[in-house]
Amino acid sequence: MTRVARLAAASALGLLLSACGGTGGDAARADPPPPDAPSSARTSSPPSAPSTARAPAGPDPAEPVSALRDPANPDFPEPLIDLLDLQDGGPPPDGIPPIDAPAFQRVSEVDWLEDDEPVLSLTVEGQTRAYPIRIMTWHEIVNDRLAGVPVAVTYCPLCNSGVAFERTVEGEVTTFGTSGKLYAGNLVMYDRLTESLWPQLTGEASVGALTGTRLASIPMGTVGWAQFRAEHPDAEVLSRSTGFDRDYLTNPYVGYDDPGSEPFFALPSDPDTRLPVKARVVGVARGGDAVAVPREALAARGVVHVTLGGQRVVLWHLAGQRSALDTHKIPNGEEIGSAAAFVPRAAGRSLDFRRAGDGTIRDRQTGSAWNVFGRAVSGPLQGTRLDAVRHLDTFWFAWAAFQPETEVTPEP
């Protein structure tokens, strides 16, 4: 790591530790809502476990051994990752506090987001919510319920990766916390049933009693606020009334997405040199195959078709989203656009897509125009929706660490 990267890492960690209050005094403090927050903010059904900065559980013969406290315990199954590659991220467990009782506002009530600000967009069984990155950066996990389904909405700033999971583990509903550990620079979560450790980018328990257990993932995309607002005018948005005192306008990782910079933390193996470590990629894994599409190439072409596990997938890019990891104030970040992935099939037939001269995404078969949510907004197929494909909008170092056999297309 260069001296500049070390200084940047120290600065970012200092901001987070200061906000977290070290051992949880400030992290556990409930603060009043922002002065402009509407009184109609709604609260999701709270999970059973609180989220405050905490130390790992102490020994208790009646409780399962905690991987937070003793990851090398011989009673655990063989870990899926080298324990030497588990790194301390700085804050203690839940020192970056998850949101366990999220409050929401209607889209029409939100006047504090700029049009191009990034939000995570999640739909479960017809219910849609937005989770602004300016909030997720400071909390990383929201334990929520959508349409009655217990979900964990997660975001790792160091990998720029948003992933959603069902939080039912072996038939039991649990909540997830931040372990304070990192693997390959990625957020390592822990479940509050067994305190097993789960890297966010796999959704698989890799250390602890539940090693080998996988969470069910749910497709989720990152889009601009105006894009979300236009598509889902009746949806809900995670409120800034979180119960924690954070500056939700600012980015503690200023300049982190500089393509020439390095990750803050060491990787478990030598970096894959096919792309710069901080190159943004859209990664898709299906049927045992994995592919990374460099965002720069996707933005230039507009559309890229790939085949994985014998199945066609289309990825496309539309302008309208800024980087949350660029400038001090998130709304001032560089325009990077929004990327999405879908099964290119509708109305009983396969479709091929292109970026038209007016910048819209259109299928070649009917000329219908499609938005970033995979919905035809004009043309013969207007109103038709494509099936979303789970993808990761992340940095190359993270994708390559977890998908070392990945292809890169188009080749650099």
HELIX and SHEET records of a PDB file:
HELIX    1   1 ARG A    3  CYS A   20  1                                  18    
HELIX    2   2 LEU A   83  ASP A   85  5                                   3    
HELIX    3   3 VAL A  107  GLU A  109  5                                   3    
HELIX    4   4 ILE A  133  HIS A  139  1                                   7    
HELIX    5   5 TRP A  225  GLU A  231  1                                   7    
HELIX    6   6 ARG A  295  ARG A  301  1                                   7    
HELIX    7   7 ILE A  330  ASN A  332  5                                   3    
HELIX    8   8 TRP A  396  PHE A  402  1                                   7    
SHEET    1   A 6 ARG A  42  THR A  43  0                                        
SHEET    2   A 6 ALA A 103  ARG A 106 -1                                        
SHEET    3   A 6 GLU A 236  LEU A 238 -1                                        
SHEET    4   A 6 GLN A 127  PRO A 132  1                                        
SHEET    5   A 6 PRO A 118  VAL A 124 -1                                        
SHEET    6   A 6 MET A 220  GLY A 224 -1                                        
SHEET    1   B 4 LEU A  86  ASP A  88  0                                        
SHEET    2   B 4 PHE A 176  TYR A 183 -1                                        
SHEET    3   B 4 ASN A 186  ASP A 191 -1                                        
SHEET    4   B 4 LEU A 197  PRO A 199 -1                                        
SHEET    1   C 4 ILE A 141  LEU A 146  0                                        
SHEET    2   C 4 VAL A 149  CYS A 156 -1                                        
SHEET    3   C 4 SER A 161  GLU A 166 -1                                        
SHEET    4   C 4 SER A 217  ILE A 218 -1                                        
SHEET    1   D 2 THR A 168  VAL A 169  0                                        
SHEET    2   D 2 GLU A 172  VAL A 173 -1                                        
SHEET    1   E 4 LEU A 392  PHE A 395  0                                        
SHEET    2   E 4 ARG A 280  ARG A 286 -1                                        
SHEET    3   E 4 ASP A 289  PRO A 294 -1                                        
SHEET    4   E 4 GLU A 407  VAL A 408  1                                        
SHEET    1   F 3 VAL A 303  LEU A 308  0                                        
SHEET    2   F 3 GLN A 311  LEU A 318 -1                                        
SHEET    3   F 3 SER A 338  PHE A 342 -1                                        
SHEET    1   G 2 ARG A 345  ALA A 346  0                                        
SHEET    2   G 2 ARG A 349  SER A 350 -1                                        
SHEET    1   H 4 PHE A 353  ARG A 355  0                                        
SHEET    2   H 4 ILE A 361  ASP A 363 -1                                        
SHEET    3   H 4 ALA A 369  TRP A 370 -1                                        
SHEET    4   H 4 ALA A 376  SER A 378 -1                                        
END                                                                             
